[in-house]
Amino acid sequence: SKGIVLYVNPACAAMLEVPTQEVVGKEVYGLLRTAHIRKHQDADMDVLHGKKVPPFADTWTNTQTGSQHQYTVHKVPLMGQEGTAHGVITVFATT
């Protein structure tokens, strides 16, 4: 329920303008610089409960530089071998 980041690829870290080591292990909701944090939380809960979440648009704002990046959010379940959702894989696709 905390949304701990397990991996961030270099392209995402560059978009966030944050070093990878400052993202991994952190709570995703604390890292998001968007007015739509609740939308991300609700989408994660829907995915964990077996619902399909359509991609949605969002904007990242860097609090230090003020730069903004548009991206599309894709969320899918991280499934265990027994078929249970253990987490949510979130993909930020820049647009």
N, C-alpha and C positions, 0 to 999 in steps of 0.2 A: 504493500500500500504506500510505500515511501517513494517508489520509483528511483531506485539507486542505479546510476549509470555504470554499466559493466564494460562498455567499449565505446569509443568514439573514433571514427576514421579521420585521417588528416584533413580531408576536404571539409568535414563538418567542423572540426576544430578551427580551421581557417575562417569559415563563415562566422563562427561565434567569436572569433578574434581572442580566443582563450587557449593557452597551452593544454594539450591533451591531459597531462598529469593533473591539471586543475579541474578537470571534468570527471574523470573516472573515479568512482567511489562516492561521488556526491549525489545528493537528492536532486533529481531532474527539475522538480518544481521550484527549487531554490535557484536554479541556474537560468530558468526561462525568463527572458526579459520581454514579456509580452503582456498585453492586457487580457489575454485569453487563457490564463493558467487554468481556470475552472473548466474550460472546454477540453483542455488536455486531460485533466483529472477525470472528467466524466467519460471521455472517450476511452481512457485506460480501463475504467471500471466496466464499461460496456464490453470491451474486448475480453476481459477476464471472465465475464459472464456469458461468453459464447456469441455475442452479437457482432455482426459485421459493422465496421465503422467506415463510412465513405471518406476518401481523402478530403482534407480541408486546408484552406489557405491561412497563413499567419505571417506576421512580421516580427523579426528579431531586431531589437534596438540595443546597440552597444552603449552601456551607461557611461563609459569613459570617453568615447569618441563621438557618440551621437549618430554614428552611421547606422543605416537600416538595411535589412536584407529581407526580401520577400521569399517565402518558401512554401511548399506544399507538404503537409504532414500525412504520412501513411502509417497506420498502426495495425499490427497483426499479432496473434498470440504466440508466445514462446511455449511450445508444447513439450511435456514430459513424455517418456516412453509409454506411460499408462494412458495417454490421451488427455491429460488434464493440463489446463493452462497454468503455467508457473510464473509467467510474467508477460510483458508486452515489449515487442520489438517496435521501436519508433524510427522511422526514416524521415529525415528532413531533406526534401529534394528542392534545390534552389530553382527558382523560375525566372 
